[in-house]
Amino acid sequence: MIYPEFHRFLSRADKEQLLGQRGLVIWLCGLSGSGKSTIANAAERVLHQQGRFTTILDGDNLRTGLNSNLGFTDQDRLENIRRVAETAKIFVSQGIITFVSAITPRGELRDLARGLLGEDLFEVFVKASYEACEKRDVKGLYAKAARGEIQHFTGKDGSFEPPQNADLILDTESTSVEDAAFELLEAICDRISLGGDA
C-alpha cells in the first residue's frame, strides 16, 4: 500500500514566501531548432539577475538521464511528457519558476501536461517553420533526418500540431531571441510576483 505524506509538509505558500515569488511552469513547445532552449536560457538569466529562483527542464538533457530509456514512438513520447510534467509539478509546488523546453508535438501531449499542472502551466508556442529550423540546424538533426538517419523526426516523418490555445506565441522568424525572451518575461511578470511585489 502507498500512503502519500503531504499534510505534514511545509506548504507551498511557505516556500513562495521564502523565495519572494510564485511558482509557475513556463512550457515552451515547438520544432527542434525553433529557439525554445535559447529563449528559456535568456529569460532565466534575467530572472536570476532579479533574484528569482528558477530551473530549466530541457527535453534533450532529460533524455540523457531521467528519460534515457525512452524512444520517439507515440507511447514513449507520452511517457516522456508525463515524466517531465510530473517533475515540473514537484518544482512548481516548491515555488520554483520552472522552464520546460520540449517539442511536445501533439495536442494530446500538451493536454496531458495541462491536466497534470492545471493553472500552474503557462504554455508558450515557439513558432518557426520546418524550413527555417532546417536552415538553422544547430544540432545537425535536420541533415540527419534528410539522410534518413533519424526515425519519427518531428515535422518530417512525425507531424507537429500547432497549439490552438497557447498563452503566448513567440515567432522566432520575425523576432530576435532577446526580444522573444523579454516578451515572455513581460507576459509572466504578474504571474510570478507575490501580491504587492511588482
N, C-alpha and C positions, 0 to 999 in steps of 0.2 A: 504493500500500500504506500501511496505517496501522500504526505501531509505538508503542503506548502506553508511556509512560515513568512507571513507578511506583516501581521498585526503588531509584532513587537519591534519591527524595524523603524528607524527614523523615517519620517515622512518625506515625500518629495518636496513639500513646501519648506521643510527644514534645510534641505540641501540647496534649494534655489535661493533661500535667504542668505545662506553662507556664501554662495557664489555670486550673489547680486545679479542674477539673470534668470530667465525662464528657459527651460529645456525645449528644444524644437528639433525635429528631423527634417533637414532640407534634402529631399531626394531628387538628384539630378539624373534624368534619363535622356537617352539619345544615342545615335550611332557611335560606333568606335571612331575616335578622332574628331568628334563634334566639339570637344572642349570642356567636357564635364569635369574631369580631374583638374584641369588648369584653372577653371573658374573657382572650383572648391578650394584649391590651394591659395589662390589670390584673395578670396573672401576670408578664408581662415586667418591669413596673415594680418589683415586689417583688424579683425575681431580680437586677435591675440594682442595687438598693439593697444587696443581699447581695454585690455584687462579681462576679456571674456575667456571662458574655459570651453574649448572645442575639441572635437576629434573628427577624423575622416575615415569612413569605411569605404575603401576603394575596391571595386569589383575584381580587378586584376590581382591586387595584393591578397585579398581574401581567398582567391583561387589557388594561392601558393600555400595556404595554411588551413584555415577552418573548412574551406570548400575544395580542398585539393583532390578529393575523391569523386568530384562531380565533373561530368562532361557537359555537352551542349544539346542533349536531347531535350524534348519538351518537359519530360519528367524531372530531369536534372536541373533545368532552368528554374522550374517551380520550386524545387527544394533549395536551390541556391538563393532565391529571393526570400523564401521563408526564413532561412537561417540569418540572412542579412537583416531582415526586418525584426526578427526576434532579438538580435544583438543590438540593433538601434533602439529597440524598446527598452532594453536594460539601461542603456546610456541616458536616454531622454528622461527616464524615471529618476535619474540621479541629478537632473537639472543641467545636463550637458548639451550644448548646441552641437548636433551631430550631422555632418555632411555625409550623404551616401552618393557615391558615384558608381552607377551601374546601368548598363544598357537598358535593361528592363523593357524588352521589345514589344511585349503584348499587353493588351488591356487587362487580361485575366491576372497577369503578374502584378500589375500596378494595383488592381483591386485587392489582391491578396495582401500587399503591403499596407494599403489603406485600411483594410479590415483589421489588421493587427495593430496599427498605430493610431487610427482614428484622427482626432483633432490635432494630434501632435505632428501630423505629416503635412509638409509644405512641398508640393510637387512642382518641380521645375523641368520643363521640356527644353533641352539644349538642342536647338534646331539647326541642322545643316544637311544639305543633300548628300546622297551617296557619292556623287561626282566631286563635290567639294572636299569631302573626307578622304576620298581616294587620292586627290591631288596632294593633300597634306601628308597622309600615310606615315605619320610619325613613327609608328612601331613596325612598319613594313608588312602589316597584316593584309592590306588590300592587294599588294603584289602577290602574296602567297595565295590569297583567295582566287586571284585571276589565273594563277597557275594550277588551281585545283588542289592545293595542298591543305586547305582548311575546309572541313565539312561544316555545314549548317551556319555559314558566315552570314551574320545579320545584314540585311539589305541586298544580299546576293542570292544565296540559297534559302535563307530564312528571312521571313518578312519582318518589317518594323511597322507597327501600328502607331501612328502619332496620337498622343493623348488628346482626348476630347475636352477634358475639364482641368487642364493644368492650372495651378495657381499663378504660374508665371511662365512666359515663353521668352527665351533668350535666343535670338537669331544670330549665330556667330559668323554668318556670311556677310552680315551688314554691320556688325558691332564688334569692337575690339574686346579682347579678354578683360582689360581693365574696366571698360565701360560696362560690360556684362556683369562683372563682379560687383561694381558699385550699384548697378540697377537691382541686383539681388539683395544686397545689404539694405538698400532703401526699402525694399518690399518686406523684409522680415524685421525691420527695426522695432516696430511696436510689439511684435510677437515675442521677442526675446527680452524685452525690458520689463522689469518689475514695476508695479504701479508707482508713478511719480518719478521713475528713473528713465530719463529721455536719452 
